[in-house]
Amino acid sequence: MKNYDVIVIGSGCGSIIADEAVAHGFKTALVDRGPLGGTCLNVGCIPSKMLIYPADRIVEIEEAEKLGIGAEISNIDFKSIMARMRKSIRENQSHIREGIKQAKKLAFYEGEGHFTGDYTIEVNGEEIKGDKIFIASGARPFVPPIKGLDGVGYLTNETALQLKARPDSLIIIGGGYIAVEYGHFFAAMGTKVTILEMADRLVLPEEPEISELLRKALSRRMAIHTGAQASEVKKKGNGVAVLVKDKKTGKEKRFSGQSVLMAVGRRSNADILKVENTGVEMDERGFIKVNQYLETSQKNIFAVGDANGQQMFTHVANREAVIAANNAFHDARIAIDYSAAPHAIYSHPQIASVGLTEENARKDHEILVGRAKYSDVAKGEAMVETEGLAKAVVEKETEKILGFHIVGPYAPVLIQEVVNAMTTGGHSGEIDQSLHIHPALTELIPTVLNNLEEP
Ligand SMILES: Cc1cc2nc3c(=O)[nH]c(=O)nc-3n(C[C@H](O)[C@H](O)[C@H](O)COP(=O)(O)OP(=O)(O)OC[C@H]3O[C@@H](n4cnc5c(N)ncnc54)[C@H](O)[C@@H]3O)c2cc1C
């Protein structure tokens, strides 16, 4: 059996750890069943945002009338938009493969691995042993057992990327960030989109007023049904019919479309890895339990990224990889801190959020809440941005920023100032001390913080 100082399972954020291990001179093995580079590169952030960029431009043109511009789109080349995205992914994959080939001290096992014991992994019929093991095995689409679904066939965020022709109509089951991002894209392409969400609102972890604003905006371009639980999927002609139970009335409704896309959440890959063959514990959802140092319940086995199910975003996964590598290779005790971990949703309108929502903050803090609309600042008014808004949640006594939430243009860019402030323990007054360019959308941030009041 080959012995390694370090084994890394997963080439998403796991590549960061493998690189670090090689740089430290450790005998290192990287195991990945492919596609190389993990979810973000192949079926997550990168392809979805490559598709959403042209979708954003389309909606801007469609909405240009509010600025006094009459414009018509003469052609949307779905095939080439998809082909550009796939080409870019192929190129990135081959850069990663090249990098792996050149890393002479890295043994790459291209295959599906599983634990056979605490520190042993079988891959491609060979057993390997590692002194330190990093589980960075990610997650995959969760598909609930809906009657008839398997027989009919369905798309996921992964298979939708292989489409060559635009579906005329699409039913999306789920209303989280993947559902609304794909919904935005396909609707912009001209597909008739229907979103069916079981919960009472879209993007459940967000502030309710942001969910509501998103629903209102998206409803202009697609059909949105919340409180709608899909109970059965059937073939209907060349397409599908989805039977839905209305949660409030209990009545059944039927929706028809050319295809159905499942976007109800993500499930852990720990089952494939047979983590049960080790002392590594999982939580009730199947994600790997870790402490603040990203250690699992088994000494010298770490779990990072989506594998631990904490905050399933690439920037968080990458940060966890850096921390876990430091803790493992330098005997450090660096704790991960999610309190200023932001995320974005690239729907139209865009959403960005960091820290606690008002509801969560109230559980442990006395708070003040501030709100402002984009149209409250000069640039927002110039853009005729009448809907977008931002909301701050601040600790009453200290005015420490606990959370910040934005819906509207450039939200993911605007929030960074707040993230930076929160990372250094920022208070609302500190943001106001910095000069903000006038007129710029960044004026929204101090404006919100100047509007703090008892909720
Ligand atoms: C549609 C979509 C859009 C997203 N958009 C964003 C976004 O805009 N911004 C953002 O921050 N995040 C986004 N995410 C989330 C982001 O993609 C993930 O949080 C991130 O990729 C997780 O990285 P990871 O390294 O933990 O896991 P992954 O990147 O999933 O890597 C896991 C790797 O492990 C391999 N593997 C798993 N099991 C085994 C096994 N048994 N043997 C061998 N190899 C195995 C897999 O093949 C994979 O390569 C998106 C996700 C989706 C699905």
The ligand as a Gaussian input file, in Angstrom:
#p B3LYP/6-31G(d) Opt

LIG

0 1
 C      -25.556000      26.213000      -9.842000
 C      -24.613000      26.648000      -8.766000
 C      -24.183000      27.957000      -8.733000
 C      -23.307000      28.372000      -7.735000
 N      -22.916000      29.668000      -7.739000
 C      -22.077000      30.104000      -6.781000
 C      -21.609000      31.446000      -6.779000
 O      -21.965000      32.260000      -7.633000
 N      -20.749000      31.819000      -5.812000
 C      -20.318000      30.946000      -4.852000
 O      -19.533000      31.340000      -3.986000
 N      -20.732000      29.672000      -4.834000
 C      -21.596000      29.229000      -5.771000
 N      -21.989000      27.918000      -5.767000
 C      -21.502000      27.017000      -4.715000
 C      -20.090000      26.563000      -5.025000
 O      -20.045000      26.023000      -6.313000
 C      -19.632000      25.537000      -3.993000
 O      -19.805000      26.069000      -2.700000
 C      -18.163000      25.180000      -4.165000
 O      -17.908000      24.759000      -5.471000
 C      -17.777000      24.097000      -3.174000
 O      -16.441000      23.717000      -3.382000
 P      -15.853000      22.384000      -2.731000
 O      -14.412000      22.402000      -3.054000
 O      -16.278000      22.262000      -1.344000
 O      -16.578000      21.194000      -3.490000
 P      -16.557000      20.835000      -5.034000
 O      -16.123000      21.974000      -5.858000
 O      -17.893000      20.242000      -5.311000
 O      -15.429000      19.739000      -5.162000
 C      -15.629000      18.441000      -4.752000
 C      -14.829000      17.525000      -5.651000
 O      -14.763000      16.253000      -5.024000
 C      -14.935000      15.256000      -5.999000
 N      -15.443000      14.063000      -5.311000
 C      -16.557000      13.953000      -4.557000
 N      -16.656000      12.716000      -4.033000
 C      -15.571000      12.036000      -4.474000
 C      -15.113000      10.715000      -4.290000
 N      -15.788000       9.848000      -3.543000
 N      -13.971000      10.364000      -4.901000
 C      -13.276000      11.233000      -5.668000
 N      -13.667000      12.498000      -5.862000
 C      -14.802000      12.889000      -5.287000
 C      -15.925000      15.857000      -6.980000
 O      -15.830000      15.242000      -8.235000
 C      -15.483000      17.310000      -7.007000
 O      -14.536000      17.547000      -8.017000
 C      -22.844000      27.456000      -6.772000
 C      -23.256000      26.121000      -6.811000
 C      -24.128000      25.720000      -7.789000
 C      -24.545000      24.274000      -7.832000

